């Protein structure tokens, strides 16, 4: 009986494997239009990363504003970007007038 039981379970395993194989082979492979290629997937990821990047903030300019007894202003500017410092200086000159020395 042991021999028949093992023989029967072996036949059952082989039969199940054949059924699974037959069902798996009957399906068609997905068409390229349905399944994106690896290159297209990577391209989308790169584009998303580009959208997430924010432009860097403008360089910081520190202003030390002083007012004397004659209601005139003077200022000291400091920062890392000379162009930005000059722009801020020009704005201050337009709004407050020439600095007193």
C-alpha positions in Angstrom: 0.0 0.0 0.0 2.8 2.4 0.7 4.1 1.8 -2.8 0.7 2.6 -4.3 0.3 5.7 -2.1 3.6 7.1 -3.1 3.0 6.2 -6.8 -0.4 7.9 -6.7 0.9 11.1 -5.1 3.8 11.2 -7.6 1.2 10.9 -10.5 -0.9 13.6 -8.9 2.1 15.9 -8.6 3.0 15.4 -12.2 -0.6 15.9 -13.3 -0.9 19.1 -11.3 2.4 20.4 -12.8 1.2 19.6 -16.3 -2.0 21.5 -15.7 -0.2 24.5 -14.4 2.2 24.4 -17.3 -0.6 24.1 -19.8 -2.4 27.1 -18.3 0.7 29.2 -18.1 1.7 28.5 -21.7 -1.8 29.3 -23.0 -1.4 33.0 -22.0 0.1 35.5 -24.4 2.9 37.7 -23.3 1.9 41.3 -22.6 2.3 43.6 -25.6 5.0 46.4 -25.4 2.2 49.0 -25.3 0.8 47.5 -22.1 4.1 47.0 -20.3 6.4 50.0 -20.1 10.1 49.2 -20.7 12.7 49.8 -18.1 14.1 52.8 -20.0 10.7 54.6 -20.0 10.3 53.9 -16.3 13.7 55.4 -15.5 12.9 58.4 -17.7 9.8 59.2 -15.7 11.7 59.1 -12.4 14.3 61.5 -13.7 11.7 64.0 -14.9 9.9 63.9 -11.5 13.2 64.6 -9.7 13.8 67.7 -12.0 10.3 69.0 -11.1 11.0 68.7 -7.3 14.1 70.8 -7.3 13.6 74.4 -6.2 15.7 77.3 -7.4 18.2 78.3 -4.7 17.3 81.4 -2.7 19.0 84.7 -3.7 22.2 85.4 -1.8 21.6 87.0 1.5 22.6 90.7 2.1 22.8 92.0 5.7 21.9 95.7 6.1 22.9 97.7 9.2 20.8 100.9 8.9 21.6 104.0 11.0 19.7 107.2 11.5 21.4 110.3 12.7 20.0 113.3 14.6 19.3 115.2 11.3 16.9 112.4 10.1 19.4 111.2 7.5 20.2 107.6 7.0 23.4 105.7 6.5 24.0 102.0 6.1 26.5 99.2 6.0 26.0 96.2 3.7 27.6 92.8 3.9 27.1 89.6 2.0 28.8 87.0 -0.2 27.5 88.2 -3.6 28.8 91.6 -4.8 26.1 92.0 -7.5 23.4 91.5 -4.9 25.0 94.0 -2.5 25.1 96.6 -5.3 21.4 96.0 -6.1 20.4 96.5 -2.5 22.6 99.6 -2.2 20.9 101.1 -5.3 17.4 100.4 -3.9 18.4 102.0 -0.6 19.7 105.1 -2.3 16.5 105.4 -4.3 14.3 105.0 -1.2 16.3 106.9 1.4 18.6 109.2 -0.5 22.4 109.4 -0.4 23.9 108.0 2.8 25.4 110.6 5.2 29.0 110.1 6.1 
